[in-house]
Amino acid sequence: MIEIKNKAECTGCHACYSKCPQSCIDMVEDKEGFLYPNVDSEKCIQCGLCEKVCPILHKAESLKVKKVYGAYNKNNKIRLQSSSGGIFSLISQECVSNDGICFGAIYDENFNIVHKGIEKEEEIYKMRGSKYYQSIIGSSFKIAKEKLEKNKPVIFSGTPCQIAGLKSFLDKDYENLVCIDIACHGVPSSKVFKKYINESCKNNEIKNINFRDKSISWDNYSIKINYKNNQDFVQLGKDNLYIQGFVNDYYLRPSCYECRFKGIDREGDVTLADFWGVDKIKPDLYDKKGISLLLINSEKGLNLFNKIKNNIYYEDVNIYESIKNNISMVESPQKALRRDVFFKYIDKVTFSQAIELANINSNINRMKVYLKFKMYNLKNRFIERD
Ligand SMILES: Cc1cc2nc3c(=O)[nH]c(=O)nc-3n(C[C@H](O)[C@H](O)[C@H](O)COP(=O)(O)OP(=O)(O)OC[C@H]3O[C@@H](n4cnc5c(N)ncnc54)[C@H](O)[C@@H]3O)c2cc1C
């Protein structure tokens, strides 16, 4: 029976919850707001499937990258609505227009982020855009399996740990399944985001939240909150407290700081990331509307790419060069030195006060991340030469 003794060893992927033949596992929120499995020992039949399916306890081999592109969707409107180059929308469009189902993260009516499957083109917009807290898998693995067994084309997109969880749950390869992993810095909990938003929206009802608004530019993005009273809140990411706490690793899930799914080898048939640093590496590709780094990691990924390639602009890039400015793809974030202080006070003080209390050693922390980044680049220069 699965028992989480060390929280860093559970990503909350829901594989155990989905696999349990007795349905006796609940995903229960801890005081930081992250979900962990809790087994009802009365109902448990000790079959051991929950441990067997765990992608942390039994990590499968990842896929080797085959091709790497700097790329963007030729449709500027969709590209501007997307976080990076808008490649995901083309993938989901290709899927649903061929009678398929595409799974990804959407907001529910309470602004929880939940994984759902969509089958209509009109619904793709709900999945568009990076949402910066953890999405809840719920029953989406089980639904995806039902659809796969009925031979329906399935696209499943998610963070690398979610894709690893799905593949472990399915336990076999399906020809009609293509997995997309998004590059992932790490995930905060919805509890933390709701604390921030409840204090900053001052009772205004929210219509939409865009964490990657490109009104200024892709690489100088803003957080934009639309309220039902038609007033908007827009703030540059670099000035916004929530985004800053996120990128400085104050409140990520414990497993994110020891992520087992970082690296050039990937969980998805296709990987989607931001092509940070494109202006230096491929200046001709760079504009302010957003460029994706697109990794093709399998034959299935290549087939999918061939189906959408007429609708994208793309150029070959070198993997080592292109990830130099995207350390999150390959290295776990460094836990903020005073993360525990943030969570100690989160229920007692305001969001900004909790950040302030946790902030004291932030310069030291930033220096540690910088040094790690430099070391990584140095190490890879040697690997490239070998
Ligand atoms: C939590 C988080 C951290 C990220 N960290 C990095 C990073 O370090 N480096 C980097 O290059 N890019 C990062 N990204 C961005 C990611 O690379 C882009 O979303 C991706 O490049 C796809 O962009 P797009 O323009 O093709 O399509 P978009 O339309 O912008 O992509 C939407 C896709 O993101 C998925 N998605 C959105 N929110 C979530 C969520 N909370 N959980 C799971 N899936 C979600 C949707 O299901 C859909 O598949 C992160 C995204 C998220 C959600």
The ligand as an SDF file (V2000), in Angstrom:
LIG
                    3D

 53 58  0  0  0  0  0  0  0  0999 V2000
    3.7240   25.2810  -14.5360 C   0  0  0  0  0  0  0  0  0  0  0  0
    4.4380   25.5830  -15.8260 C   0  0  0  0  0  0  0  0  0  0  0  0
    5.8250   25.7890  -15.8380 C   0  0  0  0  0  0  0  0  0  0  0  0
    6.4870   26.0460  -17.0350 C   0  0  0  0  0  0  0  0  0  0  0  0
    7.8360   26.1970  -17.0220 N   0  0  0  0  0  0  0  0  0  0  0  0
    8.5130   26.3750  -18.1800 C   0  0  0  0  0  0  0  0  0  0  0  0
    9.9270   26.4600  -18.2030 C   0  0  0  0  0  0  0  0  0  0  0  0
   10.5800   26.3990  -17.1780 O   0  0  0  0  0  0  0  0  0  0  0  0
   10.5520   26.6150  -19.4010 N   0  0  0  0  0  0  0  0  0  0  0  0
    9.8430   26.6950  -20.5650 C   0  0  0  0  0  0  0  0  0  0  0  0
   10.4600   26.7910  -21.6160 O   0  0  0  0  0  0  0  0  0  0  0  0
    8.4910   26.6590  -20.5600 N   0  0  0  0  0  0  0  0  0  0  0  0
    7.8110   26.4860  -19.4080 C   0  0  0  0  0  0  0  0  0  0  0  0
    6.4300   26.4360  -19.3990 N   0  0  0  0  0  0  0  0  0  0  0  0
    5.6810   26.8610  -20.5870 C   0  0  0  0  0  0  0  0  0  0  0  0
    5.5070   25.8070  -21.5880 C   0  0  0  0  0  0  0  0  0  0  0  0
    6.7650   25.6440  -22.1370 O   0  0  0  0  0  0  0  0  0  0  0  0
    4.5290   26.2770  -22.6660 C   0  0  0  0  0  0  0  0  0  0  0  0
    3.2430   26.1640  -22.2090 O   0  0  0  0  0  0  0  0  0  0  0  0
    4.6890   25.3860  -23.8460 C   0  0  0  0  0  0  0  0  0  0  0  0
    5.8910   25.8280  -24.4310 O   0  0  0  0  0  0  0  0  0  0  0  0
    3.5090   25.3930  -24.7680 C   0  0  0  0  0  0  0  0  0  0  0  0
    3.3620   26.6390  -25.3710 O   0  0  0  0  0  0  0  0  0  0  0  0
    2.4940   26.8750  -26.6710 P   0  0  0  0  0  0  0  0  0  0  0  0
    2.6530   28.3060  -27.0340 O   0  0  0  0  0  0  0  0  0  0  0  0
    2.8100   25.8430  -27.7070 O   0  0  0  0  0  0  0  0  0  0  0  0
    1.0100   26.5750  -26.2800 O   0  0  0  0  0  0  0  0  0  0  0  0
    0.0900   27.0630  -25.0910 P   0  0  0  0  0  0  0  0  0  0  0  0
   -1.2750   27.1810  -25.6350 O   0  0  0  0  0  0  0  0  0  0  0  0
    0.6410   28.2080  -24.3660 O   0  0  0  0  0  0  0  0  0  0  0  0
    0.2050   25.7800  -24.1390 O   0  0  0  0  0  0  0  0  0  0  0  0
   -0.7720   25.2810  -23.3950 C   0  0  0  0  0  0  0  0  0  0  0  0
   -0.3290   23.9120  -22.9350 C   0  0  0  0  0  0  0  0  0  0  0  0
    0.1220   23.9910  -21.6130 O   0  0  0  0  0  0  0  0  0  0  0  0
   -0.6320   23.0660  -20.8350 C   0  0  0  0  0  0  0  0  0  0  0  0
   -0.7420   23.5970  -19.4820 N   0  0  0  0  0  0  0  0  0  0  0  0
   -1.0670   24.8510  -19.1090 C   0  0  0  0  0  0  0  0  0  0  0  0
   -1.0390   24.9530  -17.7800 N   0  0  0  0  0  0  0  0  0  0  0  0
   -0.7140   23.7370  -17.2930 C   0  0  0  0  0  0  0  0  0  0  0  0
   -0.5750   23.2090  -15.9890 C   0  0  0  0  0  0  0  0  0  0  0  0
   -0.7210   23.9600  -14.8950 N   0  0  0  0  0  0  0  0  0  0  0  0
   -0.2340   21.9040  -15.8630 N   0  0  0  0  0  0  0  0  0  0  0  0
   -0.0840   21.1120  -16.9400 C   0  0  0  0  0  0  0  0  0  0  0  0
   -0.2170   21.5540  -18.2080 N   0  0  0  0  0  0  0  0  0  0  0  0
   -0.5220   22.8610  -18.3690 C   0  0  0  0  0  0  0  0  0  0  0  0
   -1.9720   22.9530  -21.5610 C   0  0  0  0  0  0  0  0  0  0  0  0
   -2.6440   21.7770  -21.2100 O   0  0  0  0  0  0  0  0  0  0  0  0
   -1.4750   22.9370  -22.9960 C   0  0  0  0  0  0  0  0  0  0  0  0
   -0.9930   21.6700  -23.3070 O   0  0  0  0  0  0  0  0  0  0  0  0
    5.7490   26.1530  -18.2310 C   0  0  0  0  0  0  0  0  0  0  0  0
    4.3580   25.9620  -18.2130 C   0  0  0  0  0  0  0  0  0  0  0  0
    3.7170   25.6520  -17.0300 C   0  0  0  0  0  0  0  0  0  0  0  0
    2.2230   25.4120  -17.0370 C   0  0  0  0  0  0  0  0  0  0  0  0
  1  2  1  0
  2  3  1  0
  2 52  2  0
  3  4  2  0
  4  5  1  0
  4 50  1  0
  5  6  2  0
  6  7  1  0
  6 13  1  0
  7  8  2  0
  7  9  1  0
  9 10  1  0
 10 11  2  0
 10 12  1  0
 12 13  2  0
 13 14  1  0
 14 15  1  0
 14 50  1  0
 15 16  1  0
 16 17  1  0
 16 18  1  0
 18 19  1  0
 18 20  1  0
 20 21  1  0
 20 22  1  0
 22 23  1  0
 23 24  1  0
 24 25  2  0
 24 26  1  0
 24 27  1  0
 27 28  1  0
 28 29  2  0
 28 30  1  0
 28 31  1  0
 31 32  1  0
 32 33  1  0
 33 34  1  0
 33 48  1  0
 34 35  1  0
 35 36  1  0
 35 46  1  0
 36 37  1  0
 36 45  1  0
 37 38  2  0
 38 39  1  0
 39 40  1  0
 39 45  2  0
 40 41  1  0
 40 42  2  0
 42 43  1  0
 43 44  2  0
 44 45  1  0
 46 47  1  0
 46 48  1  0
 48 49  1  0
 50 51  2  0
 51 52  1  0
 52 53  1  0
M  END
$$$$
